[in-house]
Amino acid sequence: MNFDEEIKKVLKDGELVIGKKRVKKGLLRGDVKMVIVASTAPIEMKEDLKRYSDLSKIPYYEYQGNPKELGYVCAKPFPISSLAIVKEGNSKILQLK
């Protein structure tokens, strides 16, 4: 399964949130289905989101790239260190666990 293609499907007919604060808020409310963090994101942020996703029993995936690459995959002109899938749409991204 190609991660980049699955993210594009989510962008097309699903829903995601971007940024540590929004991801953390979604984890606390139980609104998200999966958390994705860039591998070169700050360690404190990765540990924090990993802890919350473990407590919420929500899958955590570490994207093997930097925030700039993750931003490019999400068709954004800025770096993205973390995002969460709210609705997966027609993608199979939740199978990445």
Phi and psi restraints in degrees (value plus and minus 20) as a CYANA .aco file:
   2 ASN   PHI    -114.4   -74.4
   2 ASN   PSI      94.9   134.9
   3 PHE   PHI     -77.4   -37.4
   3 PHE   PSI     -65.7   -25.7
   4 ASP   PHI     -79.1   -39.1
   4 ASP   PSI     -62.8   -22.8
   5 GLU   PHI     -86.0   -46.0
   5 GLU   PSI     -58.8   -18.8
   6 GLU   PHI     -87.9   -47.9
   6 GLU   PSI     -57.8   -17.8
   7 ILE   PHI     -84.3   -44.3
   7 ILE   PSI     -60.1   -20.1
   8 LYS   PHI     -82.2   -42.2
   8 LYS   PSI     -56.6   -16.6
   9 LYS   PHI     -86.7   -46.7
   9 LYS   PSI     -59.1   -19.1
  10 VAL   PHI     -83.2   -43.2
  10 VAL   PSI     -63.6   -23.6
  11 LEU   PHI     -82.6   -42.6
  11 LEU   PSI     -52.6   -12.6
  12 LYS   PHI     -94.3   -54.3
  12 LYS   PSI     -68.9   -28.9
  13 ASP   PHI    -156.2  -116.2
  13 ASP   PSI      -4.2    35.8
  14 GLY   PHI    -137.4   -97.4
  14 GLY   PSI    -174.9  -134.9
  15 GLU   PHI    -170.6  -130.6
  15 GLU   PSI     118.9   158.9
  16 LEU   PHI    -161.6  -121.6
  16 LEU   PSI     141.2   181.2
  17 VAL   PHI    -139.8   -99.8
  17 VAL   PSI     127.6   167.6
  18 ILE   PHI    -140.2  -100.2
  18 ILE   PSI     118.1   158.1
  19 GLY   PHI      88.1   128.1
  19 GLY   PSI     124.5   164.5
  20 LYS   PHI     -78.1   -38.1
  20 LYS   PSI     -65.6   -25.6
  21 LYS   PHI     -82.5   -42.5
  21 LYS   PSI     -65.3   -25.3
  22 ARG   PHI     -88.8   -48.8
  22 ARG   PSI     -57.8   -17.8
  23 VAL   PHI     -84.7   -44.7
  23 VAL   PSI     -66.3   -26.3
  24 LYS   PHI     -82.3   -42.3
  24 LYS   PSI     -62.4   -22.4
  25 LYS   PHI     -81.8   -41.8
  25 LYS   PSI     -62.0   -22.0
  26 GLY   PHI     -84.5   -44.5
  26 GLY   PSI     -57.7   -17.7
  27 LEU   PHI     -84.4   -44.4
  27 LEU   PSI     -63.4   -23.4
  28 LEU   PHI     -85.8   -45.8
  28 LEU   PSI     -54.4   -14.4
  29 ARG   PHI    -105.5   -65.5
  29 ARG   PSI     -35.7     4.3
  30 GLY   PHI      59.1    99.1
  30 GLY   PSI       2.8    42.8
  31 ASP   PHI    -104.4   -64.4
  31 ASP   PSI     -36.2     3.8
  32 VAL   PHI    -124.0   -84.0
  32 VAL   PSI     135.9   175.9
  33 LYS   PHI    -127.0   -87.0
  33 LYS   PSI     -39.0     1.0
  34 MET   PHI    -182.6  -142.6
  34 MET   PSI     124.8   164.8
  35 VAL   PHI    -132.4   -92.4
  35 VAL   PSI     114.8   154.8
  36 ILE   PHI    -145.8  -105.8
  36 ILE   PSI     108.8   148.8
  37 VAL   PHI    -149.7  -109.7
  37 VAL   PSI     117.8   157.8
  38 ALA   PHI     -86.8   -46.8
  38 ALA   PSI     122.0   162.0
  39 SER   PHI     -84.3   -44.3
  39 SER   PSI     -46.5    -6.5
  40 THR   PHI    -118.9   -78.9
  40 THR   PSI      -5.8    34.2
  41 ALA   PHI     -85.9   -45.9
  41 ALA   PSI     139.4   179.4
  42 PRO   PHI     -75.7   -35.7
  42 PRO   PSI     117.7   157.7
  43 ILE   PHI     -79.0   -39.0
  43 ILE   PSI     -60.0   -20.0
  44 GLU   PHI     -81.3   -41.3
  44 GLU   PSI     -60.4   -20.4
  45 MET   PHI     -87.1   -47.1
  45 MET   PSI     -64.5   -24.5
  46 LYS   PHI     -81.8   -41.8
  46 LYS   PSI     -64.1   -24.1
  47 GLU   PHI     -83.9   -43.9
  47 GLU   PSI     -61.5   -21.5
  48 ASP   PHI     -82.7   -42.7
  48 ASP   PSI     -70.3   -30.3
  49 LEU   PHI     -88.3   -48.3
  49 LEU   PSI     -54.2   -14.2
  50 LYS   PHI     -83.5   -43.5
  50 LYS   PSI     -63.9   -23.9
  51 ARG   PHI     -80.7   -40.7
  51 ARG   PSI     -68.0   -28.0
  52 TYR   PHI     -85.3   -45.3
  52 TYR   PSI     -58.3   -18.3
  53 SER   PHI     -89.4   -49.4
  53 SER   PSI     -55.6   -15.6
  54 ASP   PHI     -84.8   -44.8
  54 ASP   PSI     -63.3   -23.3
  55 LEU   PHI     -84.3   -44.3
  55 LEU   PSI     -55.5   -15.5
  56 SER   PHI    -107.5   -67.5
  56 SER   PSI     -25.1    14.9
  57 LYS   PHI      37.6    77.6
  57 LYS   PSI      23.0    63.0
  58 ILE   PHI    -130.9   -90.9
  58 ILE   PSI     112.3   152.3
  59 PRO   PHI     -76.5   -36.5
  59 PRO   PSI     120.8   160.8
  60 TYR   PHI    -139.7   -99.7
  60 TYR   PSI     109.0   149.0
  61 TYR   PHI    -148.0  -108.0
  61 TYR   PSI     111.1   151.1
  62 GLU   PHI    -119.7   -79.7
  62 GLU   PSI      92.9   132.9
  63 TYR   PHI     -91.1   -51.1
  63 TYR   PSI     108.3   148.3
  64 GLN   PHI    -103.1   -63.1
  64 GLN   PSI      51.2    91.2
  65 GLY   PHI    -193.5  -153.5
  65 GLY   PSI     155.2   195.2
  66 ASN   PHI    -111.7   -71.7
  66 ASN   PSI     149.6   189.6
  67 PRO   PHI     -78.3   -38.3
  67 PRO   PSI     -52.7   -12.7
  68 LYS   PHI     -84.2   -44.2
  68 LYS   PSI     -63.2   -23.2
  69 GLU   PHI     -86.3   -46.3
  69 GLU   PSI     -60.0   -20.0
  70 LEU   PHI     -85.0   -45.0
  70 LEU   PSI     -58.8   -18.8
  71 GLY   PHI     -82.5   -42.5
  71 GLY   PSI     -60.2   -20.2
  72 TYR   PHI     -83.3   -43.3
  72 TYR   PSI     -63.8   -23.8
  73 VAL   PHI     -81.4   -41.4
  73 VAL   PSI     -55.6   -15.6
  74 CYS   PHI    -105.8   -65.8
  74 CYS   PSI     -11.8    28.2
  75 ALA   PHI      40.3    80.3
  75 ALA   PSI      17.3    57.3
  76 LYS   PHI    -134.2   -94.2
  76 LYS   PSI     126.1   166.1
  77 PRO   PHI    -105.9   -65.9
  77 PRO   PSI      -0.5    39.5
  78 PHE   PHI    -160.5  -120.5
  78 PHE   PSI     138.9   178.9
  79 PRO   PHI     -88.9   -48.9
  79 PRO   PSI     125.6   165.6
  80 ILE   PHI    -146.1  -106.1
  80 ILE   PSI      97.8   137.8
  81 SER   PHI    -108.5   -68.5
  81 SER   PSI     -52.0   -12.0
  82 SER   PHI    -167.7  -127.7
  82 SER   PSI     128.0   168.0
  83 LEU   PHI    -171.2  -131.2
  83 LEU   PSI     143.9   183.9
  84 ALA   PHI    -156.0  -116.0
  84 ALA   PSI     122.1   162.1
  85 ILE   PHI    -106.1   -66.1
  85 ILE   PSI     103.1   143.1
  86 VAL   PHI    -116.3   -76.3
  86 VAL   PSI     -68.3   -28.3
  87 LYS   PHI    -152.1  -112.1
  87 LYS   PSI     106.2   146.2
  88 GLU   PHI    -101.6   -61.6
  88 GLU   PSI     -33.9     6.1
  89 GLY   PHI      42.2    82.2
  89 GLY   PSI    -155.7  -115.7
  90 ASN   PHI    -108.5   -68.5
  90 ASN   PSI     -16.2    23.8
  91 SER   PHI    -100.2   -60.2
  91 SER   PSI     143.7   183.7
  92 LYS   PHI    -132.5   -92.5
  92 LYS   PSI      10.6    50.6
  93 ILE   PHI     -84.3   -44.3
  93 ILE   PSI     -47.9    -7.9
  94 LEU   PHI     -89.6   -49.6
  94 LEU   PSI     -32.5     7.5
  95 GLN   PHI    -101.0   -61.0
  95 GLN   PSI     -23.6    16.4
  96 LEU   PHI     -92.0   -52.0
  96 LEU   PSI     -36.5     3.5
